[in-house]
Amino acid sequence: MSSAFCNKSEMESEQPVDQENLNLDKDEPIIEVDSKLSLKNNILFKHKNQLEHSHLAKLILPKDALEVLQQCKDINISNVNIEGDADGNFIANVNVNSKQYTAKGHSKKEAKKLVCELAFRDYIISKDLSSDDETSKMDVTILHLASFAIYKLCEEWNRDGYVAPLAESSMPASMCNKLPAKWETMHPASVLHVMRPGLKYIPIDGQPNGLQCMTIVVDNQEFISYGRSKKIARRNVAIAACNALFSTNFRN
C-alpha cells in the first residue's frame, strides 16, 4: 500500500528550481544597464573610429620620393646638382645623409625623381621596421613607405591609361586654404610655411655666374628660383610658389 505521506527531502526535490535566482546573493545589489547610455557610448566609439580612419587616409596620400624625403625629419638633403651629358640626357647628383647618389634621366625632372627614389630606397632598407624600439618613429616611417608605394601604383596605372582614384586626393588637415591676415606684410617664406607647413628648401649647386639656386615641391609642383645668395633664392622660390598657388602678388 502506498503511503499518503512523503518526507521533507522528497518534497523539496519535486519543487521546480528557479535557475535565475540559483546563484544570486540576496545582499548583492542588482545593477541595471542604462540602454540610452550604452547607445551613446556605441555612437561615440563609431565616431572615434571614423575620425581615426579619416586621419589615417589623409596621412597616406600618394607622394613621390622627393616629397617623402622632405618630410622625413632624420633626412638631410644637400648638394643637389643636375647636368646634361653629351647624349642629351641629364645626370642628377644628390647628397642624402652624407651619402652621394647619382641617376640619369631623359629630363631634369626624371633624373631628380630617379635619384630621390634611390636615396629613399636605401633609407627604408636601413630601417628595422620590425623593431619594437621607438615604435612611434617606425610608424611614421611605415606611413612614408605607404605613401610612396601608393604613388608608384598610381603612376603605373596612369601609364596604362587609367585614372588613379587617389591621384587627386584631398589635402591633409595640416594644410591651409585661407591666407593669413595681413599676409602682404609677411615674408613670403613665412606665408608659405603657414599655408604648407613642413616644406624643405633644397639648394642646387653648380650654377653659372655664382648664382644660388633653390628648389621646393609644393602640392606636387616643383618651383625653382635663383638669387645672389641662398637667402635671396629662398625668398624668390617662396614668392614663385605663393603667387602660383595662392594668388598672392609678391614681387622679387
C-alpha positions as CSV (number, residue, x, y, z in Angstrom):
1,M,0.0,0.0,0.0
2,S,1.4,3.4,-1.0
3,S,2.0,5.9,1.7
4,A,-0.1,9.0,1.8
5,F,2.8,11.0,3.2
6,C,6.3,11.8,1.9
7,N,9.3,13.1,3.8
8,K,10.6,16.7,3.6
9,S,13.6,15.8,1.3
10,E,11.3,14.2,-1.3
11,M,9.0,17.3,-1.3
12,E,12.0,19.6,-1.9
13,S,13.3,17.5,-4.8
14,E,10.0,17.7,-6.6
15,Q,9.8,21.6,-6.4
16,P,10.9,23.4,-9.5
17,V,14.3,25.1,-9.4
18,D,14.5,28.8,-10.1
19,Q,17.6,29.0,-12.3
20,E,17.7,32.8,-12.4
21,N,17.9,33.1,-8.6
22,L,20.1,30.0,-8.0
23,N,23.4,31.8,-7.7
24,L,22.0,35.2,-6.7
25,D,23.2,36.7,-3.4
26,K,20.3,38.4,-1.7
27,D,22.6,41.0,-0.3
28,E,24.2,41.8,-3.7
29,P,22.7,44.9,-5.4
30,I,21.2,44.5,-8.8
31,I,22.9,46.6,-11.5
32,E,20.6,47.9,-14.2
33,V,22.1,48.9,-17.6
34,D,21.1,52.2,-18.9
35,S,20.2,51.5,-22.6
36,K,20.5,55.2,-23.5
37,L,24.0,55.4,-22.1
38,S,25.0,52.2,-23.9
39,L,23.7,53.6,-27.2
40,K,25.6,56.9,-26.6
41,N,28.8,55.0,-26.0
42,N,28.4,53.0,-29.2
43,I,27.8,56.1,-31.2
44,L,30.9,57.8,-29.7
45,F,33.0,54.7,-30.4
46,K,31.9,54.6,-34.0
47,H,32.6,58.3,-34.4
48,K,36.0,57.9,-32.9
49,N,36.8,55.1,-35.4
50,Q,35.6,57.2,-38.3
51,L,37.9,60.1,-37.3
52,E,40.9,57.8,-36.9
53,H,40.2,56.3,-40.3
54,S,39.8,59.7,-41.9
55,H,43.0,61.0,-40.3
56,L,44.9,57.9,-41.5
57,A,43.6,58.3,-45.0
58,K,44.9,61.8,-45.1
59,L,48.3,60.7,-43.8
60,I,48.9,58.2,-46.6
61,L,48.2,60.4,-49.6
62,P,50.3,59.4,-52.6
63,K,53.7,61.2,-52.5
64,D,56.8,60.8,-54.7
65,A,60.2,60.1,-53.3
66,L,61.3,63.8,-53.1
67,E,58.2,64.7,-51.1
68,V,58.7,61.8,-48.7
69,L,62.4,62.6,-48.2
70,Q,61.5,66.3,-47.5
71,Q,59.1,65.1,-44.7
72,C,61.5,62.7,-43.0
73,K,62.9,64.6,-40.1
74,D,66.1,62.5,-40.0
75,I,66.9,63.2,-43.6
76,N,69.4,65.8,-44.7
77,I,69.5,66.6,-48.4
78,S,72.3,68.7,-49.8
79,N,74.5,69.3,-52.9
80,V,71.8,68.7,-55.5
81,N,73.3,69.0,-58.9
82,I,71.8,68.3,-62.3
83,E,73.9,68.5,-65.5
84,G,73.4,67.5,-69.1
85,D,75.6,64.9,-70.9
86,A,76.8,64.5,-74.5
87,D,73.9,62.2,-75.3
88,G,71.2,64.7,-74.4
89,N,70.4,63.1,-71.1
90,F,70.6,64.6,-67.6
91,I,72.6,63.3,-64.7
92,A,71.4,64.2,-61.2
93,N,73.6,64.0,-58.1
94,V,72.4,64.4,-54.6
95,N,73.9,64.0,-51.1
96,V,71.5,62.4,-48.6
97,N,72.7,62.0,-45.0
98,S,76.3,62.3,-46.3
99,K,75.9,59.6,-48.9
100,Q,76.2,60.5,-52.6
101,Y,73.6,59.3,-55.2
102,T,73.6,59.5,-59.0
103,A,70.9,58.8,-61.6
104,K,70.4,59.5,-65.3
105,G,67.1,60.6,-66.9
106,H,65.8,61.9,-70.2
107,S,64.8,65.2,-68.5
108,K,65.9,67.1,-65.4
109,K,62.7,66.2,-63.6
110,E,63.1,62.5,-64.4
111,A,66.7,62.5,-63.3
112,K,65.9,64.1,-60.0
113,K,62.9,61.7,-59.5
114,L,65.1,58.7,-60.0
115,V,67.9,59.8,-57.8
116,C,65.5,60.6,-55.0
117,E,64.0,57.1,-55.3
118,L,67.4,55.6,-54.9
119,A,68.0,57.6,-51.8
120,F,64.6,56.7,-50.3
121,R,65.1,53.0,-51.1
122,D,68.3,53.0,-49.1
123,Y,66.7,54.9,-46.3
124,I,63.9,52.4,-45.9
125,I,66.2,49.4,-46.2
126,S,68.4,50.8,-43.4
127,K,65.4,50.9,-41.1
128,D,64.4,47.8,-39.0
129,L,60.7,48.1,-39.4
130,S,60.1,45.0,-37.2
131,S,61.8,46.5,-34.2
132,D,59.8,47.4,-31.1
133,D,62.2,50.2,-30.2
134,E,60.9,53.8,-30.9
135,T,57.6,52.5,-32.1
136,S,56.3,55.9,-33.0
137,K,59.2,56.6,-35.3
138,M,58.7,53.2,-37.0
139,D,55.0,54.0,-37.5
140,V,56.0,57.3,-39.3
141,T,58.5,55.5,-41.5
142,I,55.8,53.0,-42.5
143,L,53.4,55.8,-43.3
144,H,56.1,57.4,-45.6
145,L,56.6,54.0,-47.3
146,A,52.9,53.5,-47.8
147,S,52.5,57.0,-49.3
148,F,55.4,56.3,-51.8
149,A,54.0,52.8,-52.6
150,I,50.6,54.3,-53.4
151,Y,52.2,56.9,-55.6
152,K,54.1,54.3,-57.6
153,L,51.0,52.2,-58.0
154,C,49.0,55.3,-59.2
155,E,51.9,56.1,-61.6
156,E,51.8,52.6,-63.1
157,W,48.0,52.8,-63.6
158,N,48.3,56.2,-65.2
159,R,50.9,54.8,-67.6
160,D,48.5,52.1,-68.6
161,G,45.8,54.7,-69.4
162,Y,43.8,54.5,-66.2
163,V,43.0,57.5,-63.9
164,A,44.1,56.5,-60.5
165,P,41.4,57.4,-57.9
166,L,43.9,58.6,-55.3
167,A,45.9,60.8,-57.6
168,E,43.7,63.8,-56.9
169,S,43.2,63.2,-53.1
170,S,42.1,65.9,-50.8
171,M,44.8,67.9,-48.9
172,P,45.9,66.8,-45.4
173,A,44.4,68.6,-42.4
174,S,47.6,70.4,-41.7
175,M,47.3,72.4,-44.9
176,C,45.5,75.7,-45.0
177,N,43.5,77.2,-47.8
178,K,43.0,80.7,-46.4
179,L,45.8,83.3,-46.5
180,P,46.8,84.7,-43.0
181,A,45.6,88.1,-42.1
182,K,48.0,90.9,-43.3
183,W,49.9,88.4,-45.4
184,E,51.1,91.4,-47.5
185,T,53.4,92.5,-44.7
186,M,54.8,89.0,-44.1
187,H,57.9,87.4,-45.6
188,P,56.9,85.1,-48.5
189,A,58.6,82.1,-46.9
190,S,56.6,82.7,-43.7
191,V,53.3,82.8,-45.7
192,L,54.3,79.6,-47.4
193,H,55.1,78.0,-44.1
194,V,51.6,78.9,-42.8
195,M,49.9,77.5,-45.9
196,R,52.0,74.4,-46.3
197,P,54.0,73.6,-43.1
198,G,56.9,71.2,-43.1
199,L,58.4,72.0,-46.5
200,K,62.1,71.8,-47.2
201,Y,64.1,74.1,-49.5
202,I,66.8,72.2,-51.4
203,P,69.8,74.1,-52.9
204,I,71.1,73.2,-56.3
205,D,74.8,73.7,-56.8
206,G,76.8,74.3,-59.9
207,Q,75.0,77.4,-61.2
208,P,76.8,79.8,-63.5
209,N,77.9,83.4,-62.6
210,G,78.0,82.5,-58.9
211,L,74.2,82.5,-58.6
212,Q,72.5,80.4,-55.9
213,C,69.6,78.1,-56.9
214,M,66.8,76.9,-54.6
215,T,64.0,74.4,-55.4
216,I,60.9,73.3,-53.5
217,V,58.0,71.0,-54.2
218,V,54.5,72.2,-53.2
219,D,51.3,70.4,-54.0
220,N,53.1,68.1,-56.4
221,Q,54.5,71.2,-58.3
222,E,58.2,72.0,-58.4
223,F,59.4,75.6,-58.2
224,I,62.9,76.8,-58.9
225,S,64.4,80.3,-58.4
226,Y,67.8,82.0,-58.3
227,G,69.4,84.7,-56.3
228,R,72.8,86.3,-55.4
229,S,72.6,84.4,-52.1
230,K,70.8,81.4,-50.7
231,K,68.7,83.7,-48.6
232,I,67.5,85.6,-51.7
233,A,67.0,82.4,-53.7
234,R,64.9,81.0,-50.9
235,R,62.7,84.2,-50.8
236,N,62.3,84.1,-54.6
237,V,61.2,80.5,-54.7
238,A,58.7,81.1,-51.9
239,I,57.4,84.0,-54.0
240,A,57.0,81.8,-57.0
241,A,55.1,79.2,-55.1
242,C,52.8,81.6,-53.3
243,N,52.0,83.6,-56.4
244,A,51.2,80.5,-58.4
245,L,49.2,78.6,-55.8
246,F,47.6,81.2,-53.6
247,S,47.2,84.2,-55.9
248,T,49.4,86.5,-54.0
249,N,51.2,89.3,-55.7
250,F,54.7,89.3,-54.1
251,R,57.5,90.8,-56.2
252,N,61.1,89.7,-56.4
